[in-house]
């Protein structure tokens, strides 16, 4: 009886902790990505499509494994909205340096969901806001391209 009472209390505490974690509001980070105004040779972002995901890779060797910082969104679940230029001017955006610093703060084992990243791209007289997710870097596979093959022994 005593153990079942303790078990019920622990389950209730865990349930309440989970509810509290779900209610934590993340800081929203806005970055203006205007690739049309930047000459091709000076662009720091590379836009790629890999399967069901579109990624915006910031060419920065400061990220682990000397890879770029990748932000992505799934094509099937793209969360975007358009706002006017006047509305966008009221929003505080970050610089490229601040974006890199914030992405580095999100590295594991830290808080990978600390910020909500939104990229703003000009589209005529409007600004398109797209919710992005930060790709957590993984250790690259090492491939051995030279392999010695021994003769078969009978």
N, C-alpha and C positions, 0 to 999 in steps of 0.2 A: 504494500500500500504506500509506504514511504517513498519507494523508488518510482512508482507510477506518478505520484504527486510531483516529484522533482523533475521527471521527464516532461510532464505537461507544462511546468513553469519554464523549462529550457526551450521547448518548442514555441511557446508564446513569446519569449524574449527574442528568439531568432526571427520569428515572423515580424515582430515590431521593428527590429533592426533592418530587415529587408525593406520594409515600407519607408523607413527614414532615408535609406540610401537612394530609393527611387525618387524621393522628393527633392534631392539636392539639385539646385539649379547651377548649371555650368555657365561660365563666362563665355560670351559670344565674341569671336574674333572675326572682324571684317577685313578683307584684303582686296584692294582694287587691282584687278588683273587686266591691264589694257594692252594686249599683245599687238593690236593694230598700230599703236603709236610708237612701238619700239622696233628699231631695225632688226631684221632677222639675225644678223651676226651678233647682236647685243642682247638677245633674249636669254633670260635665265630659266624660263619654264619650257619644258618639252611636253607636248600633249600626246598621249598614247592611248590606244584602245587595245585591251587584252581581254578577249572573251566578253563576258557580260559587264565589263567595268571600263570606265574611262578614267584615266589618271592624268594628273598634272604633276610633273616631276620637276622640282626645283633643283637645278644643277648646283649642288653644294657638297663639297667633299668633307664637310664637318660632321656629317651624319655617320653612324657606325658602318663599318665595312666600306667606307669611301663611296657610298652610293648616294644618289640624290634623295631629297626629302619628297616623298610621294603622298599626294592627296588624291583621293579618288571618290567616285560615286558609282553605284550600280545603275546601269542604264534602265533597268526595269522599274527601279524605285527612285527615280530622280526627283529630288525635292527642290523645286525652283519657283521663284516668283519674280514679277517685274514691278519695279517702283519707278517713279519719276526722278529726274535728275535733281529737282529741288528737295525731294524727300531724302535722297541719298546724301546730299550735302550736310544734312543734320546728323548723319551717322559718323561716329569716330572710327577711322580705319587705322591699320598698323602699317609700318614701313616694312620693307623686305627684311631688314635686320631684326626687327621685332618678331616677325613671323618665324624666322629661323630660331631665335631664342625660345619662343613659345613651343615650337615643335620639339626642340631639344629637351625641354622640361617634361614633355610627355613620354619620354623613353621609358621602357620597362626597366626595372620593376616599379617604377613610379606610377603616376596617375595617367594612364593612357586616355582616359575620357575626361580629362580636366577641363578641356575647352571644346567649344562647338565652333568649327571653322566654317566660314561662309565666304566664298569668292564672289566678287562683284565684277561683272563684265559689261562694258558699254554696248548697247544695242540700239542704235538710232538715238532718239531723244529719251530713252529709258535706260535703266540699269537692270540687268538680270542677276539676281542673287541665287547662288547654287550652294546648297548644303554639301560640305565635303567631309570626308573622314580621313584621318591620318593613318597611313600605312605604316605598321610597325615593322622595322627592318628585321630580316632574318639572315642568319649566317649563310653566305653563299656556299654552294657545293663546290668542292674541289674535285676537278676531273683530272684523271691521269691519262694523258694522251699518248704516252709512250709506255708500252707494256711488253715485257720480254716473254715470248712464248717458248716454252721448253718443248723439245721433241717428245713424242709419246713413247713410253717404255712398254714393251710387250712382255 
